[in-house]
Amino acid sequence: MIDLLLTCPPGLEDVVELEAKEKLPDAHVSKRHMGVRGHVLLHLERDECIAKVLSMRSIHHVMRYIASFSIERSKDALNTIYRNILALDLNLDEGVRFRVTSERLGRHEFTSIDVQRIAGKAIVDRFSSKVDLEHYDVEVRVDVVGEQCIVGVALTRESLHKRGYRVFDHPAALKASIAYAMLRLAEPRAGNILVDPMCGSGTIPIEAALAMPTLNLELYGFDVNTIYIDGAKANAESAGVGRLIKFMCYDCRMLDRIVTPDRIVTNPPYGIRMEPSIGLRNLYMGFAKASYRAMVDGGRIVVITLKHGMMKSMLTSSGFNIIKSIPVMHGDLWTHIIVGEKR
């Protein structure tokens, strides 16, 4: 039996559970472990299953879950962390190079740096290991959430949302893990036409081509900026799916003139890093109306936005029925993924 702690964008735990149960039907999944958003605990029967976990597209990091224990919010917690980690069997070889990383959520009389320092001291004292922040062999995670401390050993060095194909960076690029989650919420069917009308660097259609090859989707990516379309094409070629996606320079407000989609999945501008020249409200309204006109009856639209009230209003007034609105942390922003249907 092995316990793995998976991290994902907070708000997408349901998608992680869905993907985990597909890949590992016998696994037991606990969402929001210890009440923490973005944490999913996975109970596996065999170590061989770890490779399947590492192939998941909805998660960021995987760690071998070691233990959790209660702590105080005062500085006395540091002594508690030291004593508990000193007693834990982290299965480290003597003299191994390691580093400690920590995330702290809540109000405390100490910092994440304090947690890293005291946890590192306990590991050195127990295993005679050497701290090496850059050329480490093992990364020990010691996270503090409220009055709980969670200890694990990282199995991923870099976040799994970094797929490795991106040769062009959009200034407001969507994480591939969130793009995958949006596609799962769109629930495309075999042979569907799936369109991203504001595709930027192409993450959504590229993720669809990579993650859903058996559906034989007809994929389109549009954007009004030729630089972004060229960048999206370069990313798709780098990912090996260039021939599977039709990228075109086109205005999302005229979507109904070029294609009849079954699914629309997109990440429009939020108005923070980039402000559309026509204004955010005009863009959202034009996009919502054109999407409704273009889409087949029974089609589904999935949009992520910081301006969720505005977007829901535009989609509803255009005729869409909103069936879900999910708060999701994207970077350091609480966005919403909105799911609508044309009935």
C-alpha positions in Angstrom: 0.0 0.0 0.0 1.3 3.4 -0.9 -0.2 6.9 -0.3 0.5 9.7 -2.8 -0.4 13.3 -2.3 -1.3 15.0 -5.6 -1.4 18.8 -6.1 -3.6 20.5 -8.7 -5.0 24.0 -9.4 -7.3 24.6 -6.4 -10.9 24.0 -7.6 -10.1 21.2 -10.0 -10.1 18.3 -7.5 -13.2 16.7 -9.1 -11.4 16.5 -12.5 -8.3 14.9 -10.7 -10.6 12.3 -9.1 -12.2 11.5 -12.5 -8.8 11.1 -14.2 -7.3 9.1 -11.4 -10.2 6.6 -11.3 -10.0 6.2 -15.1 -6.3 5.4 -15.0 -6.4 3.6 -11.7 -9.8 2.0 -11.1 -8.8 0.3 -7.9 -7.3 3.4 -6.3 -9.1 5.1 -3.4 -9.3 8.9 -3.8 -9.7 11.5 -1.1 -10.3 15.0 -2.4 -9.2 18.1 -0.5 -7.0 16.1 1.9 -7.3 17.6 5.4 -9.6 20.2 3.9 -6.9 21.7 1.7 -8.0 22.9 -1.8 -5.7 21.6 -4.5 -4.7 18.5 -2.5 -5.9 15.0 -3.5 -4.7 11.9 -1.5 -4.4 8.7 -3.6 -4.2 5.2 -2.0 -2.5 2.7 -4.3 -2.0 -1.0 -3.8 1.3 -1.2 -5.7 4.3 1.0 -6.4 4.1 0.0 -10.1 1.0 2.3 -10.4 3.1 5.4 -9.8 4.0 5.6 -13.5 0.3 6.0 -14.3 -0.1 8.7 -11.8 2.8 10.6 -13.3 1.1 10.4 -16.7 -2.0 12.3 -15.4 -2.7 15.6 -17.1 -4.7 17.4 -14.4 -2.1 17.5 -11.7 1.0 19.5 -10.9 3.1 17.6 -8.4 3.2 14.1 -6.9 4.7 13.3 -3.5 4.9 10.2 -1.4 2.8 11.0 1.6 4.7 10.3 4.8 2.7 11.7 7.7 0.6 14.5 9.1 0.4 15.8 12.7 -1.2 18.7 14.6 0.8 21.8 15.5 0.3 25.1 17.2 0.0 28.4 15.5 2.6 29.9 17.8 6.4 29.6 17.4 6.1 26.5 19.6 5.1 24.7 16.4 8.7 24.7 15.3 9.7 22.5 18.2 6.8 20.2 17.4 7.8 20.0 13.7 11.4 19.2 14.7 10.4 16.4 17.1 8.0 14.8 14.7 10.3 14.9 11.7 13.2 13.6 13.8 11.0 10.5 14.6 9.8 9.9 11.0 11.2 7.2 8.8 11.8 9.2 5.6 13.7 6.3 4.1 16.7 8.5 3.3 20.2 7.1 2.7 22.8 8.4 5.1 24.6 11.4 3.6 22.0 12.0 0.8 21.7 15.5 -0.5 18.3 17.0 0.1 16.3 20.2 0.3 13.2 21.1 2.2 10.4 23.1 0.6 7.3 24.4 2.4 4.0 26.0 1.7 2.2 27.6 4.6 -1.5 28.5 4.6 -3.1 30.4 7.5 -2.0 32.7 10.2 1.1 31.7 12.2 3.8 33.2 14.3 6.5 31.7 12.0 7.3 31.7 8.2 7.8 29.0 5.6 11.5 29.7 5.8 11.4 28.9 9.5 9.6 25.6 8.7 12.3 24.7 6.1 15.1 25.6 8.5 13.8 23.5 11.4 12.7 20.5 9.3 16.1 20.6 7.6 17.9 20.5 10.9 15.8 17.5 12.0 16.7 15.6 8.8 20.4 16.4 9.2 20.4 15.3 12.8 18.6 12.0 12.0 20.2 11.0 8.8 23.5 12.9 8.6 22.2 14.2 5.3 23.5 17.3 3.5 21.4 20.3 2.5 21.8 21.2 -1.2 19.2 23.6 -2.5 20.2 23.1 -6.2 21.9 19.8 -6.7 19.7 17.7 -4.4 18.8 14.0 -4.7 15.6 14.2 -2.6 13.1 17.0 -2.0 11.2 16.8 1.3 7.9 18.7 1.4 6.8 20.1 4.8 3.6 22.0 4.3 1.7 23.8 7.1 -2.1 24.2 6.7 -3.7 25.9 9.7 -3.0 23.6 12.6 -1.8 20.7 10.6 1.6 19.8 9.2 1.9 17.5 6.1 5.2 15.7 5.3 6.0 14.0 2.0 8.8 13.2 -0.4 8.5 14.8 -3.8 8.4 12.5 -6.8 8.3 15.4 -9.3 10.9 18.0 -9.7 9.1 20.3 -12.2 5.3 20.8 -12.4 3.6 18.3 -14.7 1.6 21.2 -16.3 4.8 22.1 -18.1 4.4 19.7 -21.1 7.7 20.7 -22.8 6.3 21.6 -26.2 5.9 25.3 -25.7 8.4 27.2 -27.9 6.2 30.3 -28.0 5.0 32.0 -24.8 1.8 34.0 -24.8 1.8 36.8 -22.2 -1.3 35.4 -20.6 -0.9 31.7 -21.3 -3.2 29.1 -19.8 -1.7 26.2 -17.8 -2.1 23.0 -19.7 -3.6 21.3 -16.6 -6.4 23.8 -16.5 -6.9 23.5 -20.3 -7.2 19.7 -19.8 -9.8 20.2 -17.1 -11.8 22.6 -19.3 -11.8 20.0 -22.0 -13.1 17.3 -19.6 -15.8 19.7 -18.5 -16.8 20.2 -22.2 -17.3 16.5 -22.5 -16.6 16.2 -26.3 -17.9 13.3 -28.2 -16.3 11.4 -31.1 -16.1 13.4 -34.3 -17.1 16.7 -32.6 -16.0 20.1 -33.9 -14.2 21.8 -31.1 -13.2 25.4 -31.4 -11.1 27.8 -29.3 -12.0 31.2 -30.7 -9.4 33.1 -28.7 -6.6 30.5 -28.7 -3.5 32.6 -27.9 -0.6 30.2 -28.0 -2.9 27.2 -28.8 -2.8 25.4 -25.4 -6.5 24.3 -25.5 -6.6 22.7 -29.0 -3.1 21.3 -28.5 -4.1 19.7 -25.2 -7.3 18.3 -26.9 -5.1 16.7 -29.7 -2.7 15.2 -27.2 -5.2 14.0 -24.5 -8.2 12.9 -26.7 -6.7 11.3 -29.8 -9.3 8.5 -30.0 -12.2 11.0 -30.3 -11.0 12.2 -33.7 -12.0 15.7 -33.0 -12.1 18.4 -35.7 -10.0 21.1 -33.9 -9.8 24.8 -34.7 -7.9 27.6 -33.1 -8.7 31.3 -33.9 -7.2 34.6 -32.8 -7.2 38.1 -34.1 -3.4 38.5 -33.6 -1.3 37.0 -36.3 1.7 36.8 -34.0 -0.2 34.5 -31.6 -1.5 32.3 -34.5 2.1 31.9 -35.7 3.1 31.0 -32.2 0.3 28.6 -31.7 1.3 26.8 -35.0 4.9 26.6 -33.7 3.7 25.1 -30.4 1.5 22.6 -32.2 4.3 21.5 -34.4 6.6 21.2 -31.4 3.9 19.0 -29.8 3.7 16.8 -32.9 0.0 17.7 -33.5 0.4 20.5 -36.1 -1.5 18.6 -38.8 -4.4 17.9 -36.4 -5.4 21.6 -35.8 -6.6 24.3 -38.1 -5.3 27.7 -36.9 -6.6 30.9 -38.5 -6.4 34.6 -37.8 -10.1 35.4 -37.2 -12.3 37.5 -35.0 -14.3 35.6 -32.4 -17.3 37.9 -32.9 -17.7 36.5 -36.4 -17.4 32.8 -35.4 -20.8 31.9 -36.9 -19.5 32.8 -40.4 -16.8 30.1 -40.5 -17.7 27.1 -38.4 -20.5 25.2 -36.6 -19.0 23.9 -33.4 -20.3 21.2 -31.1 -17.9 22.5 -28.4 -16.3 25.9 -27.7 -13.5 26.0 -25.1 -11.6 29.2 -24.6 -9.6 31.5 -22.3 -10.5 35.1 -23.2 -8.6 38.1 -22.0 -9.2 39.1 -18.3 -8.5 42.8 -18.8 -5.4 42.7 -16.5 -2.3 41.9 -18.6 -4.1 42.6 -21.9 -7.0 44.9 -22.5 -8.8 44.4 -25.9 -9.0 47.6 -28.0 -12.9 47.3 -28.2 -13.2 46.9 -24.4 -13.8 43.8 -22.4 -17.6 44.1 -22.2 -18.0 44.5 -26.0 -15.6 41.6 -26.6 -17.5 39.3 -24.2 -20.9 40.3 -25.6 -19.8 39.9 -29.2 -18.2 36.5 -28.4 -21.2 35.2 -26.5 -23.7 36.2 -29.3 -21.6 34.8 -32.1 -21.0 31.5 -30.1 -24.7 31.0 -29.6 -25.4 31.7 -33.3 -22.7 29.3 -34.4 -23.2 26.4 -32.1 -25.3 23.4 -32.8 -28.3 22.7 -30.6 -27.2 20.7 -27.5 -23.6 22.1 -27.8 -21.5 23.1 -24.8 -19.4 26.1 -24.1 -16.6 26.3 -21.5 -15.0 29.6 -20.6 -12.4 30.6 -17.9 -12.5 34.2 -16.8 -11.8 36.5 -13.9 -14.9 38.5 -14.9 -17.3 35.7 -14.2 -20.3 37.8 -13.4 -20.0 39.7 -16.7 -19.4 36.5 -18.7 -22.3 34.6 -17.2 -24.6 37.6 -17.9 -23.4 37.8 -21.5 -23.8 34.0 -22.1 -27.2 33.9 -20.4 -28.6 36.9 -22.4 -27.3 35.3 -25.6 -29.4 32.2 -24.9 -27.0 29.8 -23.1 -28.1 27.9 -20.0 -25.3 28.0 -17.4 -24.9 24.6 -15.7 -21.7 25.1 -13.7 -19.5 27.9 -12.4 -16.4 26.5 -10.7 -13.9 28.8 -8.8 -10.4 27.8 -9.9 -7.0 29.3 -8.8 -5.1 30.2 -12.0 -1.7 31.5 -10.9 -2.5 33.9 -8.1 -6.0 34.7 -9.4 -9.3 33.2 -8.4 -11.0 32.7 -11.8 -14.2 30.8 -12.7 -14.7 28.1 -15.2 -18.2 28.6 -16.6 -20.0 25.8 -18.4 -23.0 26.5 -20.5 -25.2 24.6 -22.9 -27.3 25.6 -26.0 -30.7 23.9 -25.7 
